[in-house]
Amino acid sequence: MVIGLRTFVDLLIVTESAASTPDLPNAWNPAEEEAAIYERWVSAGYFEADAESDKPPFTIVLPPPNVTGSLHMGHALNHTLMDAMSRRRRMQGYEVLWLPGMDHAGIATQNVVERELGKEGLSRHDLGRERFVERVWEWKAEYGGKILGQMKRLGDGVDWSRERFTMDEGLSRAVQTMFKRLYDDGLVYRAERIINWCPRCMTALSDIEVDHSDDEGELVSIRYGDGDNSIVVATTRAETMLGDTAVAVHPDDERYAHLVGTEVELPLTGRRIPIVADAHVDPEFGTGAVKVTPAHDPNDFEIGKRHDLPMPTIMDERGVITEHGPFQGMDRFEARPAIVAALREQGRIVAEKRPYVHAVGHCSRCDTVVEPRLSLQWWVKVEPLAKAAGDAVRDGRVKIHPPELAKRYFDWVDDMHDWTISRQLWWGHRIPVWYGPNGETVCVGPDEEPPSGEGWTQDEDVLDTWFSSGLWPMSTMGWPEATADLAKFYPTSVLSTGYDILFFWVARMMMFGLYGMRDNGPERSIPFEHIYLHGLIRDAQGKKMSKSRGNVIDPLDWMDRFGADATRFTLARGANPGADMALAEEWAAGSRNFCTKLWNATRFALSNGATVATPVPDASELTEADRWILGRLSTVVSEVDAHMEQFQFAKATNVLYHFTWDEFCDWYLELAKVQLAGEHADGTRAVLGHVLDVVLRLLHPFIPFITEKLWTTLTGGESLVVAEWPVGEKWTHRVDPEADARIADVQKLVTEVRRFRSDQGLKPGQRVATRLSGEGFAVVAGHEAAVRALARLSEPGDGFSATASLEVSLSGGMATVEVDTSGAIDVAAERKRLEKDLAAAQKELKQTEAKLGNQAFLEKAPAAVVEKIRTRRDVAAADIERITARLEQLGS
């Protein structure tokens, strides 16, 4: 096994920097440091935005979490990315506003409080509306918003002085203003239509509040009528037949042409219903005939309107059958088998298929099966609003990242249906409409007095939560008033959110922003300039996280165990635009190790006098190692900056990870150890300080706590939060191709020698007498001390006799490495180890050759599998050759 360079470096850093380093303890302890650092940032006012500033603005509004919510991995990912963007822009000299707040979450919050009342043996009706709403406010004050404290643990640099709530006074005024304007413009109306109804929450739901899943059910085929005039329909919801008012067939279906215009008896009811022809019916599906229940199915409702059919409602708000003899008073799911049994008894069941898997809608809040129901509700006429939302992306005013998700956005906004905005709840913004004793309807704006007098009542319903959150970018800044915040920070710069709520929330903000701010002109009416869409968090196997699967990862648990920085860095490293992220605990452990590596590297540098007080010397005074690391640093700065500009957070963090660990820690620090003992010590200290200064600045947006501690200790500066972002001529160093080539030769030589040492059975820390020679080595001879230190090679003494040799091809030719292992290894133990490895390789070769010799296997196995077996065979053969040669070298 080859011992990696990291093992050597870790041993050296721990050993050589164990002495006390000024102002830095031996190890980073997130639990002891993070909270105090965050409080210092907040107390200093670093996150508070100034609307009067002449700096260019950068604005993000926090997607408002539910007041009932707690931090989950989706939040942690999005908050990490928003914080990274905000911190970078602040360092670039922008006036940054990251505005926090919470959503009142109508259904979710009402459900929570109702459950609490249930423990007291009460319902909301026992309290009445006014007292119930008071109880919700009391609950909110005591228990709501715990997620805000969790955001502080994560390091969110939000402006707490501007914290908002969707039901605070200012936002409530914005909601009433928007409703009034839409009403006056004919874009809000009241109508009786089919809606999604939750019998548990007792409210209407919009399409986006319904989750669909494939559930097992039963498909029954029922014969309506008798003899030649009978017709067969199929349904998964047999109970709804009680509300059938027609059977529909396609106009061109010759099978039923003779029945169109006739009537058939509806079983169990004695009612006669017409057979109608409608183009909506698919003649290829099932029997080509469908039952029509206009009050309990959206498609049937449209058929009912076209044919002027009656629309009786046969269930109440709780899903209980309201009429029809023996089934009256039954719950819908009790009535279903009872009705099928009654039809079977009459011989009307033609076929039954169970289990029958089909899509079923569930309430997203309580998981109750949703019931389509004819209901009088308030609606937003979305067509003109949705067109404006589509145009803003098409003409480039708003850019979607990644661009390929723009198609999904257009699919939604170009085919958006009118939006149900009324909810039969008590907690929320009550609809500002009053009804008079003589049928009058008056919509009241925020500065208008509602009508009074006998017989006037306000609409009982509240508005959909998405109505108020759709105003979030502008209402949080004081709209409809012309505030300084709106003038400075609107439109917002970036909306960062998961692609899964592109339709839920993003489209609504686009519609309302473009409508509400339309007087400001096309460029100033958009709610945000960029929409960044990240993917969803999945487990290590790529499965969706869920409590039932037991694969949910709690970010608070990770922060307790690994620290906030490690949690953030893990999430950022997986954040490819629009792509889901498979998350495993090993990632977080790896990020914690990265933070430890950075900590130890900085302690080593400080203990050896690294400084930012001394300018980096001119290139002519620097070593090749110095010029190499400075050139690499300049490239990394450019790459990281470009990646962050394009929302490529995974690429930015990976560049930083590999530069910091692989190049700076694993190579430059080791080369620096040699230089610190020589004539270039002062220059090396300046380079060490400069590289760390820049690296800590670049890493700060992602791992803010540990970088703050290290940077302030290294530089004596006030805070990285307000430090300069290291881009531009001031921070740039020329890339030196000659130095790059020389260090590449050193790296190759050391790596090959280490591999060679491992093959020889030498222990990682064991020094061995070695002679280095050849034309290739002559080119890197100036780095001989570093090569010997890194590869654990001692000088050849008198009487040196090589027992093994290696040739390495470098840019200047071959380098010859001759080692004397006599007495350096336990020959018997090494022979035993090699013989064991040889037996394993021979077994592998035998097994792979047997598979490749099996013609049946070769014919059936995928090409990729066969190729993998061939590769295993070739590796085994090479191992056998290598181990055999080594055994021969050892002798008997």
Secondary structure, DSSP 8 states (H G I E B T S, - for coil): ----HHHHHHHHHHHHT-S-BTTB-SS--HHHHHHHHHHHHHHTTTT---TT--S-EEEEE----BTT----HHHHHHHHHHHHHHHHHHHTT-EEEEE-EEB--HHHHHHHHHHHHHHTT--HHHH-HHHHHHHHHHHHHHHTTHHHHHHHHHT----GGG-EETTSHHHHHHHHHHHHHHHHTT-EEEEEEEEEEETTTTEEE-GGGEEEEEEEEEEEEEEES-GGG-EEEEES-GGGGGG--EEEE-TT-GGGTTTTT-EEE-TTT--EEEEEE-TTS-TTSTTSEEEE-TTS-HHHHHHHHHTT------B-TTSBB-SSGGGTT-BHHHHHHHHHHHHHHTT-EEEEEEEEEEEEEEETTT--B-EEEEEEEEEE--HHHHHHHHHHHHTTSSEEESGGGHHHHHHHHTT---EE-EES-SSS-B--EEE-TTS-EEE--TTS----STT-EE-S-EE-HHHHHTTHHHHTTTTTS--HHHHHH-SEEEEEEEGGGIIIIIHHHHHHHHHHTGGG-HHHHSSEEEEEEE--EE-TTS-B--TTTT----HHHHHHHH-HHHHHHHHHHT--TT--EE--HHHHHHHHHHHHHHHHHHHHHHHTT--SSS----GGGS-HHHHHHHHHHHHHHHHHHHHHHTT-HHHHHHHHHHIIIIIIIIIIHHHHHHHTTSTTHHHHHHHHHHHHHHHHHHHTTTSHHHHHHHHHHHH--S-GGGS----SGGG-----HHHHHHHHHHHHHHHHHHHHHHHTT--TT--EEEEEESHHHHHTGGGHHHHHHHHTEE---TT---SEEEEEEETTEEEEEEE--TTTS-HHHHHHHHHHHHHHHHHHHHHHHHHHT-HHHHHHS-HHHHHHHHHHHHHHHHHHHHHHHHHHHH--
